[in-house]
Amino acid sequence: MTRADASSAVAQRSIVREWPTERILFILAAFLISVFFFSFCIGRYEISIVQIFKLFASKILPIQKDWPDAVETVVFKVRMPRIFGAALVGSALATAGAAYQGMFKNPLVSPDILGASSGAGLGAALAIFLSFGVLGIQATSFALGLGAVLLAYAISLKVPRDRALALVLTGILVGTLFSSGTSLLKYLADPYDKLPAITFWLMGSLSTTSSGDVAVALAPILLGAAALFAFRWRINVMSLNEDEAKSLGVETGRLRIIAIISSTMMTSASVSISGLVGWVGLLVPHLARMLVGPDFQTLLPASGILGAAYLILVDDIARSVASVEIPLGVLTSIIGAPFFLVLLSRQKKGWR
């Protein structure tokens, strides 16, 4: 089967647009770069955009230094890891969400549908409860996030009918089980020490993100993204029913496993450094689909770029709109839920 065959299989589902998708992707990339540099100016310590450009240019050009040392410290030690972390997490969750929606042919599916976020949340809560360090919290969160999805998949194999539906149902059950475990740990935790730490982590935040945290999450996210991008033209065929997809030469079972493992790696790695940040993987793929259509050859990169820009902007709001920092998970819910209702009200009948 060729890429042309895969694209033609969904051609009738595509939306005719005046602008070519390449131009839209270019505009999205330019928007992301603008948001990236603008975000360095936001915070308690005021820094102008001119200083930002001079500071970055000084790393490659012989520019005379006319800014205080504090500016360099704030930009490279405080804001840069956080902005990179927001871009990485937003891109990973949005790309994973788009892949999940394609795999299950359901626009209401998000990256936590199989229990990855619930498992990662339980892992982090358990690590905090046991007084693990930062690296231990991230490792435990990542491991249980993967473990939750593997458990859901293993249980779904026992169901003889409709493997995709069985996987979603077992994922919901496993997610509920792991969430109950998190609630139990919160009940048992020290209310003056461990409980506030668990609660704050579960609400999602990038306030303590370091360059080391970003480096740890980078490898599994890039590995998962590379696998999805390598098979993105085949994911188009998954929008058809199972028999039609197999008749076109796509091994749907193997492709679904690859997509699930890759998306789970990206989701678990993201949650391990940012906590639970909802709605990104559900909302952003819809926005990307409105811009570039349902072809996954362009939908996946569009989702990744838009997700990165979206979470950077939300994090900018979280650290600047009030005297205290607002948790990311709270903001993404406040912004995402009403906007998603608008999208649903305008959604045409059928899968688009």
GIVENFEN-V873456 format. One record per pair of residues at least 24 apart in sequence whose ideal C-beta (glycine too) atoms are under 8 Angstrom apart, sorted by the first residue. I is the first residue (numbers start at 1). GAP is how many residues later the second one is. D is the distance in Angstrom with one decimal. If there is no record, write none. Layout:
# GIVENFEN-V873456
i={I:I}
gap={GAP:GAP}
d={D:D}
This chain:
# GIVENFEN-V873456
i={1:1:1:1:1:3:3:5:5:6:6:6:6:6:6:7:7:7:7:9:9:9:9:9:9:10:10:10:10:10:10:13:13:13:13:14:14:14:15:15:15:17:17:21:21:21:21:21:24:24:24:24:25:25:25:25:25:28:28:28:28:28:29:31:31:32:32:32:32:32:32:35:35:35:36:36:36:39:39:39:39:39:39:40:40:40:40:42:42:42:43:43:43:43:43:45:45:45:47:47:47:80:81:81:81:81:81:82:82:82:82:83:83:84:84:85:85:85:85:85:85:85:86:86:86:86:86:86:86:87:87:87:87:88:88:88:88:88:88:89:89:89:89:89:89:89:89:90:90:90:90:90:90:90:90:91:91:91:91:91:91:92:92:92:92:92:92:92:92:92:93:93:93:93:93:93:93:93:93:94:94:94:94:94:94:94:94:94:94:94:95:95:95:95:95:95:95:95:96:96:96:96:96:96:96:96:97:97:97:97:97:97:97:98:98:98:98:98:98:98:98:98:99:99:99:99:99:99:99:100:100:100:100:101:102:102:102:102:102:102:102:103:103:103:103:103:103:104:104:105:105:105:105:106:107:107:107:107:108:109:109:110:110:110:110:111:111:111:111:111:112:112:112:112:113:113:113:113:114:114:114:114:114:114:114:114:114:114:114:115:115:115:115:115:115:115:115:115:116:116:116:116:116:116:116:116:116:117:117:117:117:117:117:118:118:118:118:118:118:118:119:119:119:119:119:119:119:119:119:119:120:120:120:120:120:120:120:120:121:121:121:121:121:121:121:122:122:122:122:122:122:123:124:124:124:124:124:124:125:125:125:125:125:125:125:125:126:126:128:128:128:128:128:129:129:129:129:129:131:134:134:135:137:137:138:138:138:138:138:139:141:141:141:142:142:142:142:144:145:145:145:145:145:146:146:146:148:148:148:149:149:149:149:153:153:163:164:167:200:200:201:202:202:202:203:203:203:203:203:203:204:204:204:204:204:204:204:204:204:204:205:205:205:205:205:205:206:206:206:206:207:207:209:209:213:214:216:216:216:217:217:217:217:220:220:220:220:221:221:221:221:223:223:224:224:224:224:224:224:224:225:225:225:227:227:227:227:228:228:228:228:229:229:231:231:231:232:232:232:232:233:233:235:235:235:236:236:236:236:239:239:274:275:275:275:276:277:277:277:277:278:278:278:278:279:279:279:279:279:279:280:280:280:280:280:281:282:282:283:283:283:283:283:284:286:286:289:294}
gap={233:236:247:248:249:230:294:243:244:227:228:230:231:242:244:226:229:288:290:227:228:230:231:235:239:226:227:229:230:284:285:226:281:338:339:279:280:281:278:279:337:275:276:271:272:274:277:281:267:268:274:278:267:273:276:277:280:263:274:277:278:281:276:274:278:55:273:274:276:277:280:274:277:278:47:51:276:40:44:273:274:276:277:35:39:40:43:274:277:278:31:35:36:276:277:25:26:29:24:27:28:131:128:129:130:132:133:124:125:127:233:229:232:127:130:121:124:128:129:132:188:189:120:188:222:225:226:228:229:221:222:224:225:126:129:130:133:182:220:117:128:181:184:185:188:191:222:190:194:217:218:219:220:221:222:130:134:213:214:216:217:129:132:133:174:175:177:178:212:215:173:174:177:184:187:188:191:214:218:186:187:190:191:194:209:210:212:213:214:216:130:133:168:171:205:208:209:212:128:132:166:167:168:170:171:185:183:184:185:187:188:206:210:183:186:187:190:191:198:201:202:205:129:136:160:163:164:197:201:159:160:163:181:184:133:134:136:137:157:194:197:61:132:135:153:156:157:60:64:59:133:134:246:245:179:240:244:245:174:59:173:168:169:171:172:152:153:155:156:170:63:155:166:169:55:58:59:62:34:35:38:39:53:54:57:60:61:146:150:33:34:36:37:56:57:59:60:63:29:30:32:33:147:148:151:152:155:28:58:150:154:159:161:30:56:57:58:60:61:64:25:26:27:28:29:30:55:56:59:149:24:25:28:147:148:151:152:156:57:58:61:81:150:154:155:26:56:57:59:60:63:149:74:77:78:147:148:151:56:57:60:61:64:73:76:77:55:59:61:66:69:70:73:56:59:60:65:69:63:74:79:81:64:135:75:78:79:134:135:133:127:130:131:78:126:127:130:34:119:122:123:126:127:118:119:122:26:27:30:25:111:112:115:104:107:90:92:93:75:127:74:73:74:127:72:73:124:125:126:127:70:71:72:73:74:123:124:125:126:128:69:70:113:120:122:123:67:68:109:122:112:118:64:65:60:59:53:56:57:52:53:55:56:45:46:48:49:44:45:48:49:39:42:37:38:39:40:41:42:45:37:41:79:31:32:34:35:31:34:35:72:71:72:24:27:28:64:65:67:68:63:64:24:61:65:58:59:60:61:55:112:54:52:53:54:53:34:51:52:55:51:54:55:58:53:54:56:57:58:61:27:30:31:52:56:26:54:58:27:53:56:57:60:26:54:57:63:58}
d={7.6:7.8:5.6:3.8:6.4:4.4:7.5:6.2:7.9:4.6:5.9:4.6:5.3:7.5:8.0:6.9:6.4:6.3:7.1:6.0:5.1:7.9:6.2:7.9:6.1:4.6:7.5:5.6:7.8:6.1:6.3:6.6:5.6:7.6:6.7:4.8:6.2:6.1:4.9:7.6:7.2:7.8:6.7:4.8:7.1:7.6:4.4:7.8:5.4:5.5:8.0:7.1:7.2:6.6:6.2:6.1:7.1:7.5:6.1:4.5:5.9:7.4:5.8:8.0:5.8:7.6:5.3:8.0:5.7:4.4:7.9:4.8:5.2:6.0:6.4:6.9:6.6:7.2:5.1:5.4:7.8:7.6:5.3:5.7:5.4:7.6:7.0:4.9:7.1:5.1:7.2:7.8:6.4:6.4:6.7:7.1:7.9:5.1:5.8:6.7:6.9:7.5:5.2:5.3:4.6:7.1:5.7:5.1:7.5:5.1:6.8:6.0:7.6:7.8:5.2:5.0:4.1:6.6:5.1:7.9:6.1:6.7:5.7:7.9:7.5:4.6:4.6:7.7:4.3:4.0:7.8:7.0:5.7:6.2:6.3:6.7:6.1:7.3:7.5:7.5:7.8:4.3:6.9:4.6:6.5:7.8:5.9:5.8:7.5:4.1:4.7:7.4:5.6:2.8:6.7:7.9:7.9:4.3:7.2:4.9:4.1:4.7:7.5:7.1:4.1:7.0:6.8:4.5:7.9:7.6:7.4:6.5:5.5:6.8:4.2:4.2:7.6:6.1:7.7:5.8:6.0:3.9:6.2:7.3:4.3:6.0:6.4:2.5:7.7:7.4:6.0:6.4:7.8:6.6:5.7:5.3:4.5:6.8:7.4:7.9:7.8:3.8:7.7:4.7:5.1:5.7:7.1:2.8:5.9:6.7:4.8:7.1:8.0:8.0:7.9:3.9:6.7:7.9:7.3:5.7:5.8:4.2:5.3:6.6:5.1:7.2:4.9:7.9:7.0:7.7:7.9:5.7:7.3:5.7:4.7:7.8:5.6:6.4:7.8:5.9:7.9:7.7:7.2:5.8:5.6:5.1:7.0:5.8:6.4:8.0:7.0:5.9:5.7:7.7:6.6:7.5:6.7:7.9:7.3:7.5:7.8:7.6:7.8:4.6:4.0:6.1:8.0:7.6:4.2:4.0:6.8:6.9:7.4:7.4:6.1:5.4:7.3:7.9:7.3:4.7:5.0:7.6:6.8:7.5:3.4:7.4:7.4:6.9:6.9:3.8:6.0:7.5:5.4:5.0:7.6:4.1:3.6:5.9:4.7:7.6:6.0:5.2:8.0:5.0:4.4:5.4:7.3:7.2:7.5:6.6:5.6:5.7:7.7:6.1:7.4:4.0:7.6:4.0:4.8:7.3:4.3:4.5:7.4:5.8:2.7:7.1:7.6:7.7:5.0:7.4:6.2:3.5:7.7:7.5:5.1:3.9:6.1:7.8:7.2:7.2:5.3:5.7:7.0:7.9:5.6:7.8:4.5:7.5:4.8:4.8:7.5:7.8:7.6:5.5:7.6:7.8:7.2:7.3:7.9:4.8:4.6:6.8:8.0:4.8:7.5:7.1:7.9:6.2:7.8:5.9:5.1:5.1:6.7:5.1:7.3:5.6:5.7:7.1:7.9:8.0:7.4:7.4:7.8:7.6:7.0:5.9:7.6:4.3:6.3:7.7:7.1:6.2:4.0:7.2:4.8:5.9:4.5:7.3:6.8:6.6:3.0:6.1:7.2:5.9:7.0:5.5:5.4:6.9:5.5:7.9:6.6:7.9:4.4:7.8:6.9:7.6:7.4:7.9:7.9:7.1:4.8:6.1:5.4:7.6:6.4:7.1:3.5:7.5:4.8:6.1:5.7:3.9:5.2:4.2:7.8:5.4:3.9:3.4:7.7:7.5:7.1:5.8:7.7:6.9:5.5:5.7:7.7:5.6:5.7:6.6:7.3:5.6:6.2:7.4:4.6:7.1:8.0:7.8:7.2:4.3:6.7:6.4:4.9:4.5:7.0:7.3:4.2:7.3:5.0:5.0:6.8:7.6:6.4:7.7:3.9:6.5:7.7:4.0:4.0:7.7:7.4:6.4:7.2:5.9:8.0:7.8:4.1:6.5:5.0:7.0:6.1:6.2:7.6:6.3:6.2:7.1:4.5:5.4:7.9:4.9:6.9:5.3:6.7:4.4:7.9:7.8:6.2:5.3:7.4:6.9:6.6:6.6:7.8:7.2:6.6:5.3:7.3:5.0:5.3:5.7:5.8:5.7:5.9:7.2:4.5:6.0:7.5:3.1:7.0:7.2:5.9:6.7:6.1:6.1:7.6:7.9:7.1:6.8:8.0:4.7:6.4:5.5:7.7:5.7:7.3:5.4:7.0:6.2}
